[in-house]
Amino acid sequence: MEQLIAICRPGFETEAGRELTDSAASGEVYGYFEPSVNQGFLTFHCPGPGQVEMLVQRLSIDQLVFVRDWFVVLADVALPTSDRVGAVIDALRSVDGAIPVCARIEIRLPENNADADLSNFARKWVSPLSKALRGAGLLEKDSKAESPARLEVLLTGFERAIVGFSLASNRARYVSGIPRLRLPASAPSRSALKLEEAWKVFLPPGQELDYLGSGKQAVDLGAAPGGWTWQLVRQGMMVTAVDNGPMNAELMASGHVEHVEADGYQWRPRARCGLDGVRYRRPSTPNLGDGRALAVCQALSLYRFQSETTDEKTIRRVVGVQGHPGRRPCTDGNELPAEGPSPLPRS
Ligand SMILES: C[S@@+](CC[C@H](N)C(=O)[O-])C[C@H]1O[C@@H](n2cnc3c(N)ncnc32)[C@H](O)[C@@H]1O
């Protein structure tokens, strides 16, 4: 099909498409994009044979800012009302060329999907579709087997599925680039999810404990009511929470938090600190610890910054300096997709 589906935040399809077109061209893959307005994905067309595979071999998903995830298209399937599974199998059997070995399937919906029936259908369809694909030899027998690729299905509605594959070596760490996080009832604010997303996305995999964890110290500037502080305390850290506003009483009872009622712009730590969770723009960030701690602090402020700017060059400049992946966080400064209860203060 010589097409790639690129997933992005809804409303950023054009930015993602331009970014992909330019990045692909720098790897000598030439194509054009077709945005799907506000649906959080775009189709990238590469007219030359083998170009899409070349693109995912040459360009790393981590180099992209607006494109959060992607997959190579194998077939665009019109789904009948009677046998949707059969239609997918027929389409995959008619694909020219080899399909990489896949052990599992991921069913996705457009990011802006508001159709609860379609969501239910997608959830319930995974099992019968996987079983039938396994029976047809289109998925590995063992769903837990390590495989170089994963089958992908983007259900744009009940009538259409875009089917393809993503490579294990070059796709987002989290499906669609977004860790789906659960907000525990004890979290003082929904902000807690932002910090969790930031460290899941920005900290190098497997090295989280170099930055977070028992015995380490953190400073939370503008901390009230305490969502970020709460996350750090959950890691066993001691936190200095700087804010003139009130902190969550239960969190304070943990004994891990020193609440300093002060202006965060003026306040300076008495001693070196491990992690500085700066969360509002300021001309300079106090150096609270060693370079590594500062990198985390910068990653966190970058996270905030990235959610507020749409200028790719600016993001790239900051990201390039800091060596962090340039992924745009999914929050727009207000919301993260979350599971669980959430009648909590917005941040
Ligand atoms: C959006 S809330 C932070 C929510 C917090 N991140 C959480 O996780 O629950 C912003 C906080 O910044 C505080 N703030 C704003 N300017 C400040 C300053 N100059 N110094 C200290 N705190 C400040 C406000 O009092 C407010 O509590």
The ligand as a MOL file (V3000), in Angstrom:
LIG
                    3D

  0  0  0     0  0            999 V3000
M  V30 BEGIN CTAB
M  V30 COUNTS 27 29 0 0 0
M  V30 BEGIN ATOM
M  V30 1 C -1.3350 24.2910 39.3410 0
M  V30 2 S -0.9570 24.4290 40.9870 0 CHG=1
M  V30 3 C 0.1820 23.1570 41.2280 0
M  V30 4 C -0.4620 21.8200 41.4670 0
M  V30 5 C 0.5550 20.8540 41.9210 0
M  V30 6 N 1.5380 20.6450 40.8660 0
M  V30 7 C 0.0220 19.5040 42.2520 0
M  V30 8 O 0.6870 18.5420 41.8110 0
M  V30 9 O -0.9600 19.3570 42.9480 0 CHG=-1
M  V30 10 C 0.1010 25.8090 40.9630 0
M  V30 11 C 0.5940 26.1590 42.3200 0
M  V30 12 O 1.6790 27.0490 42.1490 0
M  V30 13 C 1.6730 27.9100 43.2510 0
M  V30 14 N 2.4870 29.0740 42.9020 0
M  V30 15 C 2.2940 29.9740 41.9020 0
M  V30 16 N 3.2560 30.8990 41.9300 0
M  V30 17 C 4.0860 30.5710 42.9480 0
M  V30 18 C 5.2790 31.1340 43.4640 0
M  V30 19 N 5.8020 32.2370 42.9590 0
M  V30 20 N 5.8750 30.5250 44.4880 0
M  V30 21 C 5.3580 29.4070 45.0330 0
M  V30 22 N 4.2260 28.8230 44.5940 0
M  V30 23 C 3.6040 29.4090 43.5430 0
M  V30 24 C 0.1980 28.1990 43.4860 0
M  V30 25 O -0.0340 28.6200 44.8340 0
M  V30 26 C -0.4450 26.8560 43.1830 0
M  V30 27 O -0.6500 26.1220 44.3750 0
M  V30 END ATOM
M  V30 BEGIN BOND
M  V30 1 1 1 2
M  V30 2 1 2 3
M  V30 3 1 2 10
M  V30 4 1 3 4
M  V30 5 1 4 5
M  V30 6 1 5 6
M  V30 7 1 5 7
M  V30 8 2 7 8
M  V30 9 1 7 9
M  V30 10 1 10 11
M  V30 11 1 11 12
M  V30 12 1 11 26
M  V30 13 1 12 13
M  V30 14 1 13 14
M  V30 15 1 13 24
M  V30 16 1 14 15
M  V30 17 1 14 23
M  V30 18 2 15 16
M  V30 19 1 16 17
M  V30 20 1 17 18
M  V30 21 2 17 23
M  V30 22 1 18 19
M  V30 23 2 18 20
M  V30 24 1 20 21
M  V30 25 2 21 22
M  V30 26 1 22 23
M  V30 27 1 24 25
M  V30 28 1 24 26
M  V30 29 1 26 27
M  V30 END BOND
M  V30 END CTAB
M  END
